[in-house]
Amino acid sequence: MSDVVRRIGPREFDFSRQVAVMAIVNRTPDSFYDRGATFALDRAVDAARAAIDAGADWIDIGGAKFAPGPPIPVEEEADRVVPVVAALADSGAVLSVDTFHPEVARRAVEAGAHVINDTTGIHDPAMADVVAASDATIVITHSLAAPRTPHPVPEYGDVVAEVVGFLHERVDLARAHGVPADRIVVDPGHDLNKNTLHSLELTRRLDEVAALGPPLLVALSNKDFVGESLGRRDRGDRVIGSVAAAVYSIGKGARILRVHNVRETVDAVRMVEAIEGWRQPVFLEHNRAPGEGS
């Protein structure tokens, strides 16, 4: 990883020994996981604050899901996400907005967002201009389809090589538009225009994606490749599989985990950090003399 210490919004991360947990909060009536449970503004803000209390470092706010469907007007998407950003400005967490619209990104940054999470991999180069004109970080994600449109059955010769090639090209695009290298994060896009075998191979070979240099984000949480790997598990029954995939991914170089189940993932991450010696246990009592340490 090229720059292991990153200042992202109010937080500093040493990615040589730290993993950031990004909590998902969607203001959509048809979201993949919660099916609109946090569509109301107060519920979205409450869910974000609960995630922070549970240990999340980062809140990712979405106003339009990735899956195919009717386009969401820019004004409507901005009206969904910007008030959440504004309400969380004092939270101390990193705030990102999941959008592919440059205008939504611009308004979100003006409201206090620290990151733009573009799951279309800078489909519109104007997104790079918006980020370059701010202090924001951009997450560049691999996907193939145009925004909100279906994609034919995905085929790859070598899915990892093609994902790495795409991300390398889009990182170069961002840099050419003025985005500094230390404000770029990459995401291989598990399940985005990929089948389960593709997502599993990406996970096995994540170290090849991490070798690109920017911090590596993975969004594995409760996705279909987890459910299919375990046996037709519904979205609500994929938590353990998702946490297992997250822990495996840390060993392959992932340093930002985008998740629905915050407390479970935070515990898993902090345990990995303790085993690796990246952080100390919270307290020490077992088989120690009274008064020895704390």
N, C-alpha and C positions, 0 to 999 in steps of 0.2 A: 504494500500500500504506500503510495507516494507521500502523502501528508497525513501522518497518523493523528496529529493533534489538530482538531478543528474547532473553531468558534462558530456555532450556529445559533443565531439569535442570542438568548440570554445564557446559553449553556456552552461549556467547553468540554469536548470529548477527546480522550486519548484512546484512539481506536486500536492501539497496540495492546491495550489491556482493559477495554471497556466496550460493552454492548449497549446500544440505546434501544429502548422499547418504545415503539410508536403505536399509540392507540387509535383505532379507527372510530370516527364519529361521522355518521352520514345523515345529512338533512335531505333525504330522498324518501318518497313514499313507497318505493319499490326496491330498496337496497338488497344486495345479495344475501346478507346474513340476518339482519334484524327486521327486515320487511317493514320498515317505516316506523319502528319503535322510537326513534330519535328524530323524527321529522319535525315535530314542534320545536320552536326555538328554545323554550325553557328546558325541554327534555334533552336537547342536544347539549346545552351548556351544562346541565346537571350531570350528564353522562361523561362529559369531558373532565369536569372537576372530580368526579368519582374515580376516573381512570388515573388522574394525577395523584389522588390520595392513595391509590393502589400501587403506585410506584412508576407510572408511565413518565418517561422523560419528554415525550413528544406527543402532540395531538394532530392527527391528520383529518381534515374536515372536507367532506365531499358533498357536492350539490347535484351531481349527475353520475349515474353508475356507468361503468365501462361497457356493459352488455349492449347489444343492438337495441334500438328503439327510436321513437320520435326524437328529433333534436330538442334540447332544452334551450329556450331563448337565453341569450347572454344576461339580460336584465333579471330574468327569473333565477338563474343560477347564482348571480351575484347577490341577489336578495336573500338567498338561502345561506350562503357561506359567510359573507362579510359581517353580518351581525354576530355570528358566533366568534369570529376572530376578535371583533371589538370587545365582546363580553369577557374574553379570556386574556386580554392584553396585560392584566396584572397577575397572571397565574404563575409566571416564572418558568413555564414550559415552552419548548420549541413549538411553534404553530405552523403547520403547513396546510396548503389548500390543494386538493386533488382536482385539477382542471386542465383542459387542453385549450381553453379560450384565452388568448392574450389579454383581452379587456377584463375578464374576471380576475386574472392574475394581477393585473395592474391595480385594480380596486382592492384586492385582498392585501397586497403589499402596503398600500396606502393606509389600510386599517390596522396594520401591525403584523401581518404574516411574515414569517422568516424564511419559508421554503415554498416553492411551487413544485408539486408532484405531478409531472406530466406523463400519464400512462400511455400516451401516443408517441413518445420519443421525439418531441419537438416536431410534430406533424406540420405545424405552422411555424416557420422560422421567426416570425414576429415574436413568438414566445421568448426566444433567446434575447431579443432586443429588450423586452420588458425586464427580464432578469438582469441583464447587463447594466441597465440604467438604475438599478437598485442595489441594495446590499444583500439581496436574497440569494439563497442557494437553490439550485434546480436538481430535481431527481429525473434522470433520463431513463425511461423504461422501454424495453423491447416489446413491440407489438406490430402486427402487420396490417390490420384492417384500418380503413379510414374511420374517424371517430363515429361511434354509434351505428356502425354498419356491420352486417354479417360478413364472415370470411369463409371461403370454401374450406373443405376439409384440409387442414394444414399438412404440408409435406416438407420435409427437410432432408437434405443429404446428410448433413452433420449438424444437428440442432445447436450444439454448443458453439461450434465454429461460426455458424451463421449469426447467432445471437451476439457473440463477441465482435464479429465484423460490423454488425449494425451499430452496436453501442460505440465502437471506436469511431465510426463515421459520424455519429451524432454528437459525440464529445467534441470532435474536431469542428463540427458546425457551430456548436455553442461557443467554443473558443474563438472562432473566426468572427462571431458577432460580439465579442468583447466580454464574455463570461469568464472570469478568472478560473484557473484550474482548481483552486481551493474552495470554489463554490459549486462543485459538481459532484453528484452522487449517481451511481448507476444501479439499475434493477433489471434482472434478466426476464422478469415478467412471467412468472409461473402461471400456467393455464391460460394466459392471454394469447389466443390463436395458437394454442399448443394442446396436444392430447396428453393423457396421463403418462405414457411412456416418454414423451418429450420432457415433461416436467420432472420425472424421476431422473432422467439422464442429466438434466441441468443441475439437479441437486447433487448427484454423485460427483459432478465435475465443476462444482462452483469455484474451486480454486483457480480454474482457467479464466473465469469471469473476474474474479478478484484480482488476477494478475494485470488487468487493465490499468489499475492504479487508484482510481477514485474509491472512496468508501463504498462498500457493497450493501445494498438494501435488499432484503427478500420479503416478499408478501406471500406467505404460504398459508396463512391462517384459514382453516376450515374449507380449503378449496376442494374442488371435485377430485383432483388427483389423490388427495388424502382419503376421501371417501371411497373412491374406486379401489385404492390399494388395500383398504381394510375390509371391503365387502358391502357396498351399497349403504354406507353410513349416511344418515341425514346430516345436514349442516350442524345441528345441535349436538351431534354425537361424534364429533371429529376432534375434540379438544386434545386428547392424549396423543393422537396421531400428529396433530399440528405441533404440539410442544416437542415431540420426538424429532420431527423434521427441523424445527428451529434449532434445537441443540446440535443436531448433526451439521446444520449449516454454519453454525459458529465455528466448528472445527475446520470447515472448508473456507473460512475467511469472511463470512457475513458479519457485519457489525451494526446493522440497523434492522430490527424485526418489526414488521407492520402486522399488528395483531388485533383480534377481537377480545380475546380472553386475557386481560391484562395481568391479574394477580398470579395466575398459574404460570404465565410466561416470565414474569418478573422473578418469581421464585426459581424457575429453571435457569434463567440467565445468571442470577446472583450466585447460584450454586456452581455453575460452570466457572465463573470468575474466581470463586473461592478455591476450587480444585486447581485451577491453573496458577494460583498464587497471585492473581491480579488484584485481589482485594482481601482484606482480613475478615474473619468471622465477626459477627456482630458482638458476641461475647464468648468467653471461655470459662467453663466450669468443670466439664467432664474429666474425671481422673486428675484433678489438680488440687494441690494443697490449699486450704483456706487462706485467702489473702494473696494467692499467687496469680498475678495478672487480673484481668477483668473481662 
